[in-house]
Amino acid sequence: MHSQTLEGKEEARTRWIFLSIFYCCAIIMAAITFYSLYVSIGEYIKTGRVVIGEVLVNTEFPTQGLAKLVTYLMIVSVVGWYCVTRLGGEKVKDIPPSIKSILQLIVLAIAVIALYEFIYNFIIWSSLITADAMKGIIRLDDLNLPYPNPETPWNLVFATKMSLSAFLISAHGFYIMSKPSSKNTGLK
């Protein structure tokens, strides 16, 4: 009886930790998103052009020389997702098998697309860095790709990091939905 009480307290404490971390991640994601939108809209109004993700790549926080906002966004996206799966992992077992199969196929498709995009962006980014280095130019963060719309190019650092996080999240989601039910898939 005493061990059940301790186990219940420990489970509640663990749940509180995951919930707190999730809310911190959500607040950080929202702050980064709003900041990026604010600066991007200002840039678009001033120049008539915007490069997707460039604001996040060019902004280092809290001081110059430390991590870029895109790195924080990538990390809190993956960590926030992990917290969600730990908090609600048991809910997956209640989904009817037919719906679960459809969801697995969708998440698998997203994982394949995200992996392709990550590899594609990384290869393009590496190729452009190499081409610049052969000319004696080193610019890692300023490279962008005018695809799929030449009017709104994507910064390659942003595209590479966010497609990696999308792959990690979707691959983990597929794993969670595909593994057999057990007592340790989530918290009650």
N, CA, C and O of each residue as an XYZ file, in Angstrom:
752
protein
N       0.833     -1.191      0.000
C       0.000      0.000      0.000
C       0.879      1.256      0.000
O       0.636      2.194     -0.759
N       1.891      1.261      0.851
C       2.787      2.406      0.921
C       3.540      2.608     -0.395
O       3.742      3.743     -0.827
N       3.963      1.490     -1.043
C       4.683      1.592     -2.316
C       3.775      2.122     -3.418
O       4.243      2.814     -4.322
N       2.463      1.802     -3.356
C       1.524      2.344     -4.342
C       1.375      3.850     -4.170
O       1.259      4.576     -5.157
N       1.378      4.325     -2.933
C       1.271      5.757     -2.670
C       2.511      6.480     -3.194
O       2.404      7.528     -3.831
N       3.694      5.909     -2.921
C       4.933      6.501     -3.430
C       4.967      6.474     -4.955
O       5.406      7.429     -5.595
N       4.500      5.368     -5.523
C       4.460      5.240     -6.976
C       3.508      6.269     -7.580
O       3.811      6.857     -8.618
N       2.372      6.488     -6.946
C       1.410      7.490     -7.407
C       1.976      8.901     -7.321
O       1.772      9.709     -8.227
N       2.687      9.200     -6.236
C       3.306     10.514     -6.083
C       4.389     10.724     -7.129
O       4.497     11.802     -7.712
N       5.188      9.695     -7.365
C       6.260      9.798     -8.359
C       5.676      9.976     -9.760
O       6.199     10.752    -10.560
N       4.603      9.264    -10.052
C       3.949      9.413    -11.363
C       3.367     10.815    -11.522
O       3.464     11.405    -12.598
N       2.764     11.353    -10.465
C       2.214     12.721    -10.510
C       3.340     13.739    -10.694
O       3.186     14.702    -11.445
N       4.459     13.535    -10.022
C       5.606     14.432    -10.151
C       6.167     14.381    -11.573
O       6.491     15.416    -12.155
N       6.280     13.177    -12.125
C       6.783     13.015    -13.489
C       5.838     13.684    -14.480
O       6.287     14.358    -15.407
N       4.540     13.504    -14.291
C       3.544     14.135    -15.164
C       3.672     15.659    -15.090
O       3.612     16.342    -16.112
N       3.851     16.190    -13.868
C       3.998     17.633    -13.687
C       5.238     18.147    -14.426
O       5.201     19.220    -15.027
N       6.325     17.390    -14.381
C       7.562     17.783    -15.069
C       7.328     17.851    -16.577
O       7.676     18.842    -17.220
N       6.733     16.787    -17.140
C       6.475     16.783    -18.588
C       5.508     17.885    -18.989
O       5.680     18.507    -20.037
N       4.493     18.136    -18.168
C       3.529     19.191    -18.463
C       4.201     20.568    -18.399
O       3.950     21.415    -19.256
N       5.037     20.793    -17.411
C       5.749     22.067    -17.284
C       6.680     22.299    -18.470
O       6.722     23.392    -19.034
N       7.418     21.270    -18.837
C       8.337     21.392    -19.970
C       7.551     21.640    -21.255
O       7.959     22.453    -22.085
N       6.422     20.941    -21.421
C       5.597     21.157    -22.608
C       5.130     22.610    -22.687
O       5.231     23.233    -23.744
N       4.616     23.158    -21.573
C       4.139     24.545    -21.588
C       5.283     25.525    -21.867
O       5.089     26.513    -22.575
N       6.455     25.262    -21.324
C       7.619     26.113    -21.624
C       7.939     26.058    -23.125
O       8.193     27.087    -23.750
N       7.922     24.863    -23.686
C       8.183     24.708    -25.128
C       7.130     25.440    -25.950
O       7.460     26.117    -26.925
N       5.860     25.307    -25.560
C       4.777     25.964    -26.297
C       4.918     27.482    -26.244
O       4.706     28.160    -27.249
N       5.270     28.015    -25.086
C       5.453     29.464    -24.947
C       6.633     29.935    -25.798
O       6.544     30.965    -26.466
N       7.728     29.192    -25.776
C       8.902     29.556    -26.578
C       8.566     29.485    -28.068
O       8.937     30.383    -28.825
N       7.863     28.422    -28.501
C       7.469     28.314    -29.909
C       6.588     29.487    -30.324
O       6.782     30.063    -31.394
N       5.631     29.837    -29.489
C       4.737     30.959    -29.801
C       5.514     32.270    -29.869
O       5.297     33.069    -30.779
N       6.410     32.497    -28.923
C       7.190     33.740    -28.912
C       8.068     33.847    -30.161
O       8.145     34.908    -30.781
N       8.723     32.755    -30.522
C       9.574     32.761    -31.718
C       8.736     33.005    -32.964
O       9.132     33.767    -33.846
N       7.585     32.361    -33.036
C       6.704     32.519    -34.200
C       6.202     33.950    -34.322
O       6.242     34.528    -35.408
N       5.729     34.528    -33.223
C       5.223     35.906    -33.271
C       6.338     36.892    -33.610
O       6.128     37.822    -34.389
N       7.513     36.697    -33.033
C       8.648     37.567    -33.348
C       8.972     37.484    -34.837
O       9.155     38.505    -35.500
N       9.040     36.267    -35.351
C       9.367     36.057    -36.756
C       8.321     36.695    -37.672
O       8.670     37.337    -38.663
N       7.058     36.521    -37.345
C       5.996     37.128    -38.150
C       6.085     38.655    -38.117
O       5.952     39.312    -39.149
N       6.306     39.205    -36.944
C       6.399     40.653    -36.788
C       7.534     41.228    -37.639
O       7.335     42.190    -38.380
N       8.727     40.630    -37.527
C       9.880     41.124    -38.278
C       9.691     40.877    -39.778
O      10.034     41.735    -40.592
N       9.155     39.729    -40.145
C       8.951     39.402    -41.560
C       7.930     40.328    -42.213
O       8.118     40.754    -43.352
N       6.861     40.637    -41.504
C       5.856     41.560    -42.043
C       6.476     42.943    -42.231
O       6.248     43.593    -43.252
N       7.254     43.392    -41.257
C       7.952     44.674    -41.385
C       8.896     44.692    -42.573
O       8.960     45.677    -43.308
N       9.627     43.603    -42.762
C      10.547     43.492    -43.890
C       9.783     43.502    -45.213
O      10.200     44.146    -46.176
N       8.668     42.788    -45.251
C       7.868     42.730    -46.480
C       7.283     44.104    -46.827
O       7.261     44.500    -47.992
N       6.815     44.818    -45.815
C       6.267     46.155    -46.042
C       7.357     47.096    -46.563
O       7.102     47.925    -47.437
N       8.580     46.963    -46.020
C       9.683     47.842    -46.400
C      10.261     47.491    -47.777
O      10.515     48.379    -48.590
N      10.468     46.183    -48.035
C      11.171     45.777    -49.257
C      10.288     45.089    -50.290
O      10.666     44.997    -51.458
N       9.120     44.608    -49.881
C       8.264     43.863    -50.802
C       8.724     42.428    -51.011
O       8.232     41.741    -51.906
N       9.659     41.976    -50.196
C      10.221     40.625    -50.335
C      10.484     40.038    -48.954
O      10.813     40.759    -48.011
N      10.338     38.748    -48.852
C      10.659     38.061    -47.604
C      11.253     36.690    -47.949
O      10.799     36.018    -48.875
N      12.270     36.292    -47.190
C      12.857     34.959    -47.313
C      12.376     34.163    -46.114
O      12.639     34.534    -44.970
N      11.666     33.063    -46.376
C      11.090     32.246    -45.313
C      12.202     31.743    -44.387
O      13.154     31.101    -44.831
N      12.062     32.048    -43.097
C      12.993     31.555    -42.088
C      14.238     32.388    -41.890
O      15.004     32.135    -40.959
N      14.463     33.377    -42.740
C      15.695     34.166    -42.644
C      15.807     34.908    -41.316
O      16.896     35.011    -40.750
N      14.698     35.418    -40.824
C      14.694     36.134    -39.543
C      15.192     35.219    -38.429
O      15.973     35.641    -37.576
N      14.743     33.977    -38.438
C      15.126     33.035    -37.388
C      16.596     32.634    -37.485
O      17.234     32.341    -36.473
N      17.122     32.623    -38.689
C      18.525     32.266    -38.888
C      19.441     33.438    -38.549
O      20.549     33.232    -38.055
N      18.997     34.647    -38.803
C      19.828     35.833    -38.569
C      19.770     36.351    -37.136
O      20.583     37.192    -36.753
N      18.823     35.861    -36.341
C      18.676     36.352    -34.966
C      19.314     35.369    -33.990
O      18.895     34.218    -33.871
N      20.330     35.855    -33.302
C      20.985     35.048    -32.268
C      20.491     35.539    -30.914
O      20.332     36.741    -30.697
N      20.252     34.602    -30.013
C      19.645     34.947    -28.730
C      20.310     34.143    -27.627
O      20.595     32.966    -27.850
N      20.566     34.682    -26.490
C      20.278     36.019    -25.992
C      21.302     37.059    -26.404
O      21.027     38.256    -26.312
N      22.499     36.629    -26.865
C      23.498     37.596    -27.320
C      24.099     37.099    -28.631
O      23.945     35.938    -29.009
N      24.782     38.002    -29.304
C      25.471     37.674    -30.548
C      26.476     36.553    -30.299
O      27.227     36.591    -29.324
N      26.486     35.571    -31.172
C      27.429     34.469    -31.043
C      26.850     33.225    -30.383
O      27.476     32.165    -30.395
N      25.658     33.351    -29.809
C      25.019     32.176    -29.218
C      24.045     31.566    -30.227
O      24.086     31.899    -31.411
N      23.195     30.699    -29.770
C      22.308     29.954    -30.663
C      21.340     30.869    -31.411
O      20.947     31.931    -30.929
N      20.979     30.416    -32.592
C      20.027     31.133    -33.432
C      18.615     30.709    -33.051
O      18.402     29.616    -32.525
N      17.652     31.588    -33.323
C      16.257     31.267    -32.983
C      15.778     30.006    -33.688
O      14.959     29.271    -33.137
N      16.268     29.741    -34.891
C      15.844     28.532    -35.604
C      16.288     27.278    -34.849
O      15.593     26.262    -34.871
N      17.433     27.345    -34.189
C      17.905     26.202    -33.401
C      17.004     25.984    -32.186
O      16.634     24.852    -31.874
N      16.653     27.077    -31.504
C      15.726     26.961    -30.379
C      14.381     26.394    -30.839
O      13.803     25.535    -30.173
N      13.889     26.877    -31.980
C      12.600     26.398    -32.492
C      12.655     24.909    -32.792
O      11.721     24.173    -32.475
N      13.739     24.468    -33.397
C      13.891     23.043    -33.704
C      13.893     22.218    -32.413
O      13.209     21.198    -32.326
N      14.649     22.652    -31.429
C      14.764     21.895    -30.179
C      13.438     21.851    -29.427
O      13.005     20.781    -28.998
N      12.787     23.008    -29.261
C      11.541     23.001    -28.481
C      10.415     22.286    -29.220
O       9.492     21.782    -28.579
N      10.464     22.227    -30.541
C       9.467     21.459    -31.291
C       9.582     19.969    -30.967
O       8.587     19.300    -30.686
N      10.803     19.471    -31.013
C      11.024     18.039    -30.759
C      10.776     17.704    -29.284
O      10.115     16.712    -28.979
N      11.298     18.518    -28.379
C      11.111     18.256    -26.943
C       9.632     18.380    -26.557
O       9.122     17.565    -25.788
N       8.946     19.395    -27.089
C       7.514     19.546    -26.827
C       6.725     18.348    -27.313
O       5.824     17.871    -26.622
N       7.060     17.857    -28.507
C       6.388     16.663    -29.036
C       6.626     15.462    -28.125
O       5.697     14.706    -27.842
N       7.852     15.282    -27.668
C       8.164     14.160    -26.789
C       7.324     14.235    -25.510
O       6.801     13.223    -25.044
N       7.201     15.429    -24.954
C       6.392     15.602    -23.741
C       4.932     15.239    -24.006
O       4.287     14.602    -23.174
N       4.421     15.639    -25.148
C       3.033     15.310    -25.511
C       2.848     13.799    -25.582
O       1.856     13.269    -25.084
N       3.796     13.109    -26.198
C       3.653     11.655    -26.310
C       3.789     10.959    -24.959
O       3.153      9.931    -24.725
N       4.604     11.503    -24.078
C       4.711     10.921    -22.738
C       3.441     11.169    -21.927
O       3.035     10.327    -21.125
N       2.823     12.319    -22.138
C       1.604     12.647    -21.397
C       0.381     11.922    -21.949
O      -0.507     11.542    -21.186
N       0.326     11.729    -23.250
C      -0.882     11.143    -23.849
C      -0.649      9.880    -24.636
O      -1.511      9.483    -25.419
N       0.496      9.229    -24.455
C       0.832      8.023    -25.215
C      -0.161      6.884    -25.051
O      -0.356      6.095    -25.975
N      -0.785      6.791    -23.897
C      -1.758      5.720    -23.647
C      -3.028      5.899    -24.467
O      -3.741      4.925    -24.708
N      -3.325      7.106    -24.897
C      -4.545      7.379    -25.659
C      -4.528      6.683    -27.015
O      -5.586      6.397    -27.576
N      -3.347      6.408    -27.543
C      -3.222      5.770    -28.851
C      -3.830      4.376    -28.843
O      -4.388      3.933    -29.847
N      -3.727      3.687    -27.723
C      -4.249      2.313    -27.674
C      -5.773      2.272    -27.748
O      -6.345      1.227    -28.059
N      -6.441      3.399    -27.467
C      -7.896      3.447    -27.522
C      -8.442      3.724    -28.920
O      -9.650      3.635    -29.139
N      -7.574      4.057    -29.860
C      -8.012      4.340    -31.230
C      -8.353      3.015    -31.915
O      -7.585      2.058    -31.821
N      -9.502      2.949    -32.606
C      -9.853      1.719    -33.332
C      -8.761      1.355    -34.353
O      -8.169      2.241    -34.970
N      -8.497      0.058    -34.528
C      -7.409     -0.375    -35.416
C      -7.498      0.184    -36.844
O      -6.467      0.493    -37.442
N      -8.694      0.317    -37.390
C      -8.814      0.826    -38.763
C      -8.374      2.290    -38.840
O      -7.666      2.678    -39.769
N      -8.791      3.098    -37.869
C      -8.380      4.506    -37.829
C      -6.888      4.606    -37.543
O      -6.187      5.432    -38.127
N      -6.414      3.762    -36.645
C      -4.988      3.752    -36.298
C      -4.136      3.425    -37.529
O      -3.077      4.020    -37.728
N      -4.592      2.490    -38.345
C      -3.857      2.133    -39.572
C      -3.786      3.307    -40.539
O      -2.739      3.559    -41.135
N      -4.887      4.021    -40.694
C      -4.897      5.191    -41.578
C      -3.949      6.252    -41.042
O      -3.174      6.834    -41.802
N      -4.005      6.509    -39.733
C      -3.110      7.492    -39.122
C      -1.641      7.090    -39.271
O      -0.783      7.936    -39.521
N      -1.358      5.790    -39.116
C       0.011      5.310    -39.289
C       0.504      5.580    -40.711
O       1.641      6.010    -40.905
N      -0.344      5.330    -41.694
C       0.048      5.575    -43.086
C       0.284      7.066    -43.344
O       1.223      7.437    -44.048
N      -0.559      7.902    -42.778
C      -0.385      9.353    -42.946
C       0.920      9.811    -42.307
O       1.686     10.560    -42.915
N       1.173      9.358    -41.074
C       2.395      9.759    -40.369
C       3.631      9.193    -41.065
O       4.668      9.853    -41.120
N       3.528      7.985    -41.593
C       4.643      7.403    -42.347
C       4.919      8.231    -43.599
O       6.076      8.500    -43.923
N       3.878      8.629    -44.292
C       4.052      9.471    -45.489
C       4.711     10.806    -45.120
O       5.597     11.281    -45.831
N       4.281     11.399    -44.023
C       4.886     12.660    -43.573
C       6.357     12.448    -43.234
O       7.192     13.291    -43.561
N       6.686     11.332    -42.580
C       8.084     11.036    -42.234
C       8.935     10.877    -43.490
O      10.059     11.378    -43.541
N       8.413     10.187    -44.503
C       9.166      9.985    -45.747
C       9.389     11.324    -46.451
O      10.494     11.613    -46.909
N       8.338     12.136    -46.536
C       8.465     13.453    -47.169
C       9.450     14.332    -46.404
O      10.286     15.003    -47.009
N       9.352     14.331    -45.078
C      10.253     15.156    -44.261
C      11.703     14.684    -44.406
O      12.613     15.510    -44.468
N      11.927     13.374    -44.461
C      13.282     12.860    -44.646
C      13.825     13.282    -46.006
O      14.976     13.705    -46.116
N      12.995     13.167    -47.041
C      13.409     13.597    -48.378
C      13.767     15.084    -48.367
O      14.817     15.477    -48.876
N      12.900     15.902    -47.791
C      13.138     17.353    -47.748
C      14.412     17.682    -46.978
O      15.174     18.561    -47.381
N      14.642     16.980    -45.877
C      15.866     17.203    -45.108
C      17.089     16.899    -45.962
O      18.006     17.717    -46.047
N      17.111     15.733    -46.591
C      18.263     15.346    -47.413
C      18.424     16.302    -48.594
O      19.537     16.734    -48.895
N      17.329     16.631    -49.258
C      17.359     17.551    -50.399
C      17.929     18.911    -49.988
O      18.855     19.417    -50.621
N      17.372     19.496    -48.928
C      17.837     20.807    -48.470
C      19.289     20.766    -48.022
O      20.052     21.692    -48.296
N      19.672     19.694    -47.331
C      21.043     19.578    -46.853
C      22.024     19.475    -48.018
O      23.094     20.083    -47.987
N      21.661     18.706    -49.047
C      22.541     18.560    -50.216
C      22.663     19.883    -50.973
O      23.759     20.274    -51.372
N      21.535     20.569    -51.171
C      21.574     21.868    -51.858
C      22.426     22.849    -51.056
O      23.279     23.539    -51.614
N      22.191     22.906    -49.756
C      22.930     23.809    -48.876
C      24.437     23.503    -48.950
O      25.250     24.413    -49.115
N      24.797     22.234    -48.830
C      26.210     21.826    -48.892
C      26.823     22.172    -50.247
O      27.968     22.620    -50.316
N      26.075     21.968    -51.308
C      26.577     22.266    -52.653
C      26.830     23.753    -52.826
O      27.852     24.146    -53.388
N      25.917     24.577    -52.351
C      26.086     26.028    -52.465
C      27.253     26.521    -51.606
O      27.988     27.422    -52.011
N      27.421     25.929    -50.423
C      28.567     26.285    -49.571
C      29.871     25.930    -50.287
O      30.823     26.710    -50.285
N      29.902     24.737    -50.900
C      31.104     24.294    -51.616
C      31.392     25.196    -52.809
O      32.540     25.578    -53.038
N      30.353     25.537    -53.569
C      30.544     26.408    -54.729
C      31.067     27.777    -54.294
O      31.951     28.341    -54.938
N      30.520     28.303    -53.207
C      31.010     29.583    -52.688
C      32.449     29.465    -52.181
O      33.261     30.358    -52.421
N      32.767     28.384    -51.489
C      34.114     28.196    -50.931
C      35.153     28.123    -52.045
O      36.280     28.587    -51.871
N      34.787     27.545    -53.184
C      35.712     27.473    -54.314
C      35.979     28.865    -54.893
O      37.001     29.087    -55.543
N      35.060     29.792    -54.656
C      35.239     31.181    -55.097
C      35.895     32.026    -54.001
O      36.136     33.219    -54.189
N      36.179     31.399    -52.854
C      36.794     32.116    -51.748
C      35.792     32.842    -50.865
O      36.163     33.744    -50.114
N      34.534     32.457    -50.951
C      33.473     33.095    -50.164
C      32.947     32.088    -49.150
O      32.669     30.940    -49.494
N      32.815     32.516    -47.912
C      32.209     31.657    -46.900
C      30.968     32.358    -46.365
O      31.065     33.346    -45.638
N      29.822     31.846    -46.725
C      28.551     32.352    -46.193
C      27.652     31.139    -45.980
O      27.172     30.523    -46.932
N      27.443     30.822    -44.747
C      26.680     29.628    -44.404
C      25.197     29.917    -44.221
O      24.349     29.124    -44.631
N      24.889     31.040    -43.611
C      23.518     31.321    -43.198
C      22.707     32.119    -44.208
O      21.483     32.186    -44.092
N      23.354     32.720    -45.189
C      22.659     33.601    -46.131
C      22.122     32.882    -47.363
O      21.496     33.505    -48.220
N      22.357     31.601    -47.456
C      21.951     30.869    -48.653
C      20.460     30.554    -48.607
O      19.928     30.108    -47.590
N      19.806     30.798    -49.737
C      18.388     30.465    -49.811
C      18.076     29.833    -51.154
O      18.869     29.893    -52.094
N      16.920     29.237    -51.219
C      16.493     28.497    -52.399
C      15.165     29.059    -52.877
O      14.178     29.014    -52.142
N      15.120     29.588    -54.096
C      13.864     30.152    -54.604
C      12.907     29.060    -55.096
O      12.447     29.089    -56.237
N      12.626     28.124    -54.238
C      11.747     27.010    -54.569
C      10.853     26.757    -53.378
O      11.368     26.808    -52.261
N       9.618     26.501    -53.499
C       8.826     26.245    -54.700
C       8.323     27.510    -55.393
O       7.815     27.432    -56.512
N       8.453     28.677    -54.751
C       7.977     29.921    -55.349
C       9.134     30.916    -55.385
O       9.639     31.298    -54.329
N       9.566     31.343    -56.567
C      10.684     32.291    -56.655
C      10.416     33.619    -55.938
O      11.356     34.323    -55.569
N       9.158     33.958    -55.744
C       8.813     35.200    -55.059
C       9.082     35.121    -53.555
O       9.319     36.147    -52.918
N       9.047     33.916    -52.984
C       9.303     33.730    -51.551
C      10.284     32.573    -51.347
O       9.870     31.444    -51.083
N      11.580     32.856    -51.470
C      12.575     31.796    -51.271
C      12.641     31.351    -49.812
O      12.188     32.054    -48.909
N      13.213     30.173    -49.607
C      13.391     29.606    -48.269
C      14.861     29.662    -47.897
O      15.722     29.311    -48.704
N      15.153     30.102    -46.681
C      16.511     30.042    -46.160
C      16.856     28.568    -45.941
O      16.072     27.830    -45.345
N      18.009     28.143    -46.416
C      18.361     26.720    -46.358
C      18.680     26.223    -44.954
O      18.448     25.051    -44.657
N      19.200     27.070    -44.091
C      19.422     26.658    -42.699
C      18.070     26.366    -42.057
O      17.888     25.329    -41.419
N      17.136     27.276    -42.229
C      15.786     27.095    -41.676
C      15.129     25.839    -42.249
O      14.616     25.010    -41.498
N      15.144     25.697    -43.573
C      14.491     24.550    -44.214
C      15.108     23.229    -43.760
O      14.393     22.253    -43.533
N      16.426     23.200    -43.630
C      17.104     21.968    -43.222
C      16.778     21.605    -41.775
O      16.448     20.455    -41.483
N      16.869     22.575    -40.874
C      16.607     22.277    -39.460
C      15.141     21.921    -39.216
O      14.848     21.006    -38.446
N      14.230     22.626    -39.855
C      12.814     22.354    -39.598
C      12.361     21.056    -40.266
O      11.490     20.369    -39.733
N      12.932     20.705    -41.418
C      12.576     19.413    -42.019
C      13.164     18.266    -41.197
O      12.572     17.189    -41.135
N      14.319     18.483    -40.567
C      14.866     17.462    -39.659
C      13.945     17.277    -38.457
O      13.651     16.146    -38.071
N      13.494     18.365    -37.872
C      12.598     18.220    -36.717
C      11.272     17.596    -37.132
O      10.705     16.808    -36.375
N      10.761     17.928    -38.320
C       9.528     17.302    -38.810
C       9.726     15.795    -38.993
O       8.832     15.007    -38.685
N      10.900     15.397    -39.495
C      11.182     13.972    -39.640
C      11.245     13.279    -38.282
O      10.653     12.215    -38.099
N      11.957     13.874    -37.334
C      12.077     13.259    -36.007
C      10.705     13.110    -35.337
O      10.403     12.073    -34.748
N       9.893     14.145    -35.434
C       8.563     14.113    -34.815
C       7.679     13.067    -35.481
O       7.031     12.276    -34.796
N       7.648     13.055    -36.803
C       6.769     12.096    -37.491
C       7.277     10.662    -37.343
O       6.473      9.740    -37.208
N       8.597     10.458    -37.366
C       9.131      9.106    -37.168
C       8.814      8.609    -35.760
O       8.469      7.442    -35.573
N       8.931      9.491    -34.777
C       8.595      9.110    -33.409
C       7.094      8.837    -33.280
O       6.684      7.898    -32.597
N       6.285      9.658    -33.938
C       4.836      9.425    -33.934
C       4.483      8.075    -34.548
O       3.626      7.359    -34.030
N       5.140      7.731    -35.646
C       4.910      6.420    -36.266
C       5.323      5.304    -35.321
O       4.620      4.302    -35.192
N       6.455      5.473    -34.666
C       6.932      4.475    -33.707
C       5.927      4.295    -32.568
O       5.600      3.167    -32.200
N       5.440      5.398    -32.015
C       4.480      5.337    -30.903
C       3.215      4.609    -31.327
O       2.685      3.786    -30.579
N       2.728      4.912    -32.529
C       1.489      4.268    -32.987
C       1.685      2.818    -33.393
O       0.729      2.041    -33.384
N       2.900      2.440    -33.746
C       3.152      1.095    -34.249
C       3.571      0.098    -33.188
O       3.422     -1.108    -33.384
N       4.089      0.574    -32.073
C       4.578     -0.383    -31.091
C       3.406     -1.004    -30.339
O       2.368     -0.369    -30.155
N       3.581     -2.239    -29.911
C       2.517     -2.907    -29.161
C       2.212     -2.169    -27.859
O       3.093     -1.521    -27.294
N       1.002     -2.259    -27.392
C       0.612     -1.608    -26.159
C       1.431     -2.148    -24.991
O       1.684     -3.349    -24.890
N       1.835     -1.243    -24.123
C       2.516     -1.628    -22.890
C       2.184     -0.612    -21.831
O       1.594      0.428    -22.126
N       2.547     -0.893    -20.627
C       2.228     -0.003    -19.518
C       3.057      1.271    -19.551
O       2.668      2.271    -18.948
N       4.194      1.256    -20.245
C       5.126      2.386    -20.197
C       5.041      3.319    -21.390
O       5.983      4.080    -21.610
N       3.961      3.308    -22.182
C       3.893      4.186    -23.349
C       3.509      5.599    -22.992
O       3.733      6.513    -23.787
N       2.953      5.804    -21.852
C       2.573      7.158    -21.472
C       2.259      7.210    -19.987
O       2.375      6.210    -19.279
N       1.865      8.375    -19.530
C       1.532      8.561    -18.128
C       0.030      8.588    -17.972
O      -0.683      9.045    -18.866
N      -0.451      8.111    -16.863
C      -1.888      8.090    -16.635
C      -2.381      9.431    -16.169
O      -3.576      9.600    -15.926
